[in-house]
Amino acid sequence: MYRSPTMYGAYFNNKFTNALLYYAFLLPLLLFSPFLLIWELITTVQSWFGSTENMSGKVVLITGASSGLGELMAYEYAKRGACLVIVAIKEPESRLEQVADKARELGSPDVLFLFADVSKVDESRMFVDETIRRFGRLDHLVCNAGIGSLYSIKTDVTKFAPVMDINFWGSVYPTHFAIPHLMRTGGKIVVNASSAGVLNPPKGGFYNASKAALISFYESLRFEVSPAVTITILTLGFIETNLITAKYLSNAAGVPLRKDISSVLPTMGAEACAIAIVDGVSKGATSITEPRFMKALYLIKFLFPELHRFYLSMYFPSKSRKN
């Protein structure tokens, strides 16, 4: 039988000592948690008064910019004087041109809008190349494009392929082509992941998986590109955009929704969220969680998984449990 050659192997292989080591690490963490909380509070207050990047004349590329957070982030960057490249898929109801017009009115000196499918590698290369051709540089890449869905085991599993294609590859492709340009400017990558990638709410299925993949990929990538390029990972809760409405989710892959999520769960206004994101990115934040209380749920999820599953079951009761 294989024996671990390390001195710790015996502890890990024994059920009692393995559990004991867990609580031996957990207890000091809980004892020191008040001090860690104060440290977090001091860091937060310091960030409020920290220096803010001057965005005037800098070039920001935003995907998924025709609506929702992408649109609102474009307006926030425009107010700060940034040149914009806004990208969205071409659809009959697309408002991308109107977003470009409003961004100019709000102060952006130049706005280029392009229709492209971020899940296609050649189209991702195209809009990065067009950005450099037009402006000669790239300072911020905001990977915001994404779609939502509610998973059910009764739904044809192949219908969910676009969720991973758009939510994961739709960020990775433009990032790959943008990195050389961001290296030259000391730029930033902003990736719109989600708290769902950490908390794994029921019915999230492939949406949760796509966001968890984003978090893992960009956490790893930052070690390759830092300090030349700063990566900011957004782990957002429920934000008041069309993605959490019954109308949107009923038309998406998967099961329909009878009522808007905002009528059941606490949500944050999209405009306030966009302001918080651009403020945080401009101050060099490497992770942004909005609304902030979501961070407490992360702690519960990892330290007290049974409690995490309990409150999820309260908000998302299982139909099979009722039958």
C-alpha positions in Angstrom: 0.0 0.0 0.0 1.3 3.5 -0.9 2.5 5.6 2.1 3.1 9.3 1.8 6.7 10.1 2.1 6.0 13.4 3.9 5.8 13.8 7.6 2.2 15.2 7.2 0.9 12.2 5.3 -0.1 10.3 8.5 -2.2 13.3 9.6 -4.0 13.6 6.3 -4.6 9.9 5.9 -6.3 9.5 9.3 -10.0 10.7 9.4 -9.8 12.1 12.9 -6.5 14.0 12.6 -7.5 15.2 9.1 -10.6 16.8 10.6 -8.7 18.0 13.6 -6.3 19.9 11.4 -9.2 21.7 9.7 -10.6 23.0 12.9 -7.1 23.8 14.2 -6.8 26.2 11.2 -10.4 27.4 11.4 -10.3 28.4 15.1 -7.4 30.9 14.8 -9.1 32.3 11.7 -12.3 32.9 13.6 -10.3 34.4 16.6 -8.5 36.8 14.3 -11.5 37.6 12.2 -12.2 40.9 14.1 -8.8 42.1 13.3 -9.1 41.0 9.6 -12.5 42.8 9.5 -10.8 46.0 10.7 -8.1 45.5 8.1 -10.7 45.1 5.4 -12.5 48.3 6.6 -9.2 50.3 6.7 -8.4 49.1 3.2 -11.8 50.1 1.9 -11.6 53.6 3.4 -8.1 54.1 2.0 -9.4 53.1 -1.5 -12.0 55.9 -1.3 -9.2 58.5 -1.0 -6.7 56.8 -3.3 -5.5 58.2 -6.5 -7.7 57.8 -9.6 -6.5 57.0 -13.1 -6.9 59.9 -15.5 -9.0 58.4 -18.3 -8.9 61.5 -20.5 -7.8 60.4 -24.1 -7.3 56.8 -23.1 -8.9 54.0 -25.1 -11.5 51.6 -23.6 -12.9 48.6 -25.4 -16.2 47.3 -24.0 -18.0 44.1 -25.2 -21.7 43.6 -24.7 -22.2 47.4 -24.7 -25.6 47.8 -26.3 -27.5 47.4 -23.1 -27.3 46.7 -19.3 -24.0 47.2 -17.5 -21.9 47.4 -20.7 -23.9 50.4 -21.8 -23.8 52.1 -18.4 -20.0 51.5 -18.1 -19.5 53.1 -21.5 -21.3 56.2 -20.2 -19.2 56.3 -17.1 -16.0 56.1 -19.1 -17.3 58.7 -21.5 -17.9 61.1 -18.6 -14.2 60.7 -17.7 -13.1 61.6 -21.2 -12.1 58.2 -22.5 -12.2 57.2 -26.2 -14.5 54.2 -26.6 -14.8 51.1 -28.8 -18.1 49.5 -28.0 -19.0 46.0 -29.3 -22.2 44.0 -29.5 -23.7 41.3 -31.6 -25.8 42.6 -34.5 -29.5 42.1 -33.8 -32.6 43.9 -35.1 -33.2 45.5 -31.7 -29.6 46.5 -31.1 -29.1 50.0 -29.7 -25.3 50.2 -30.2 -25.4 53.2 -32.4 -27.6 55.1 -30.0 -25.2 54.2 -27.1 -22.3 55.6 -29.2 -24.2 58.8 -29.8 -25.0 59.3 -26.1 -21.4 58.5 -25.1 -20.2 61.3 -27.4 -22.8 63.7 -25.7 -21.5 62.7 -22.3 -17.9 63.6 -23.1 -16.2 60.9 -25.1 -13.9 62.5 -27.7 -14.3 59.6 -30.1 -16.5 56.5 -30.2 -16.2 53.5 -32.5 -19.0 51.0 -32.5 -18.6 47.6 -34.1 -20.9 44.6 -34.5 -19.2 41.3 -33.7 -19.8 37.9 -32.1 -17.4 37.5 -29.2 -17.7 33.7 -29.3 -16.1 33.7 -32.8 -12.3 33.9 -32.5 -11.8 35.7 -35.9 -14.4 38.4 -35.0 -12.7 38.9 -31.6 -9.4 39.4 -33.4 -11.1 41.8 -35.8 -12.4 44.3 -33.2 -9.2 44.3 -31.3 -7.3 45.0 -34.6 -9.8 47.7 -35.5 -9.3 49.4 -32.1 -5.5 49.6 -32.7 -6.0 50.7 -36.3 -8.3 53.6 -35.2 -6.6 54.7 -32.0 -3.1 53.1 -32.0 -3.4 51.9 -28.5 -5.6 50.1 -25.9 -5.8 51.0 -22.2 -8.8 49.1 -20.8 -10.4 45.9 -22.1 -13.8 45.4 -20.5 -15.0 41.8 -21.1 -18.7 42.3 -20.3 -20.6 40.3 -23.0 -22.7 37.5 -21.5 -26.0 35.6 -21.5 -28.0 34.0 -18.8 -30.1 30.8 -18.6 -31.8 28.6 -16.1 -30.8 25.0 -16.3 -33.0 22.0 -15.9 -32.2 18.3 -16.3 -35.3 18.0 -18.4 -33.9 20.5 -21.0 -31.9 19.3 -24.0 -28.3 19.8 -22.8 -27.0 20.9 -26.2 -29.0 24.1 -25.9 -26.6 25.4 -23.3 -23.5 25.4 -25.5 -23.8 29.1 -26.3 -23.7 30.0 -22.6 -20.1 28.7 -22.3 -19.2 30.0 -25.8 -20.2 33.5 -25.1 -19.6 33.8 -21.3 -16.2 32.1 -21.2 -14.7 32.1 -24.7 -16.3 35.5 -25.4 -14.0 36.9 -22.8 -10.9 34.8 -23.4 -10.7 35.4 -27.2 -10.5 39.3 -27.0 -8.2 39.0 -24.0 -5.8 36.9 -25.9 -5.5 39.4 -28.8 -5.5 42.4 -26.5 -2.8 41.4 -24.1 0.2 42.5 -26.3 -1.3 46.0 -26.7 -2.2 46.3 -23.0 1.3 45.3 -22.1 2.6 48.3 -23.9 0.3 50.8 -22.2 0.3 49.2 -18.7 -3.4 48.6 -19.2 -6.2 46.8 -17.5 -8.5 43.9 -18.1 -12.0 44.0 -16.5 -13.9 40.7 -16.6 -17.5 40.5 -15.7 -17.7 37.2 -13.8 -20.5 36.7 -11.2 -21.1 35.8 -7.6 -22.9 32.8 -9.2 -19.5 31.4 -10.1 -18.7 31.2 -6.3 -22.1 30.6 -4.7 -23.5 28.2 -7.3 -27.2 29.0 -6.9 -29.7 26.3 -7.9 -30.9 26.3 -11.6 -27.7 28.2 -12.5 -26.1 25.1 -14.0 -24.1 26.2 -17.1 -24.3 29.9 -16.2 -22.6 29.2 -12.9 -20.0 27.0 -14.6 -19.2 29.6 -17.2 -18.6 32.3 -14.5 -16.6 29.9 -12.3 -14.4 29.2 -15.4 -13.9 32.9 -15.9 -12.8 33.4 -12.3 -10.3 30.5 -12.5 -8.9 31.6 -15.8 -8.3 35.2 -14.9 -7.0 34.5 -11.4 -4.4 32.3 -13.1 -3.7 34.7 -15.9 -3.0 37.6 -13.5 0.2 35.8 -12.4 1.4 35.8 -16.0 0.7 39.4 -16.9 1.1 41.2 -13.6 2.4 43.9 -12.9 2.4 45.1 -16.5 -1.4 44.5 -16.8 -3.9 44.7 -14.0 -6.8 42.3 -14.0 -10.1 43.2 -12.2 -12.5 40.4 -11.7 -16.1 41.4 -11.0 -18.1 39.0 -8.9 -21.5 40.7 -9.0 -24.8 39.8 -7.3 -28.2 40.4 -8.7 -28.0 43.7 -10.7 -31.2 45.3 -12.1 -30.6 44.6 -15.8 -32.6 42.6 -18.3 -30.7 39.4 -17.5 -32.7 39.0 -14.2 -36.1 39.6 -15.8 -38.7 36.9 -16.4 -39.1 38.1 -20.0 -35.4 37.6 -20.8 -34.9 34.3 -19.0 -38.1 32.9 -20.5 -36.7 33.5 -24.0 -33.3 32.1 -23.1 -32.2 28.5 -23.1 -33.6 26.4 -20.3 -36.6 26.7 -18.1 -38.8 29.9 -18.1 -39.2 32.2 -15.1 -42.6 33.3 -13.8 -41.5 36.5 -12.2 -38.6 38.9 -12.2 -35.8 37.9 -9.8 -35.8 41.5 -8.4 -39.3 40.8 -7.0 -38.0 37.9 -4.9 -34.3 38.7 -4.1 -32.4 41.9 -3.1 -30.9 43.6 -6.2 -28.7 46.6 -6.8 -29.4 49.4 -9.3 -27.4 49.0 -12.5 -26.3 52.6 -12.7 -24.9 52.6 -9.1 -23.1 49.3 -9.9 -21.6 50.7 -13.1 -20.3 53.8 -11.2 -18.8 51.5 -8.5 -17.1 49.4 -11.1 -15.5 52.2 -13.1 -14.4 53.9 -9.8 -12.8 50.7 -8.5 -11.1 49.9 -11.8 -9.7 53.5 -12.1 -8.3 53.1 -8.6 -6.6 49.8 -9.4 -8.9 47.4 -7.7 -8.1 43.7 -8.6 -11.5 42.4 -7.5 -14.9 44.1 -7.1 -18.0 42.6 -5.5 -21.3 44.5 -5.7 -23.4 44.6 -3.6 -20.8 44.3 -0.9 -22.8 42.0 1.3 -22.1 39.2 -1.2 -18.6 38.9 0.3 -20.2 37.6 3.6 -22.0 34.9 1.7 -18.7 33.8 0.2 -17.3 33.3 3.7 -20.4 31.3 4.7 -20.2 29.2 1.6 -16.6 28.0 2.2 -16.6 27.9 6.0 -20.1 26.7 6.7 -21.3 24.9 3.5 -24.3 23.3 5.3 -25.6 26.8 6.3 -25.0 27.9 2.7 -27.1 25.0 1.3 -29.8 25.7 3.9 -30.5 29.3 2.9 -30.3 28.4 -0.8 -33.0 25.8 -0.2 -35.1 28.4 1.5 -34.9 30.8 -1.5 -34.9 28.0 -4.1 -37.0 25.2 -2.8 -36.7 21.9 -4.8 -39.8 20.8 -6.6 -38.9 17.1 -6.0 -39.0 17.8 -2.3 -42.6 18.8 -2.5 -43.8 15.7 -4.4 
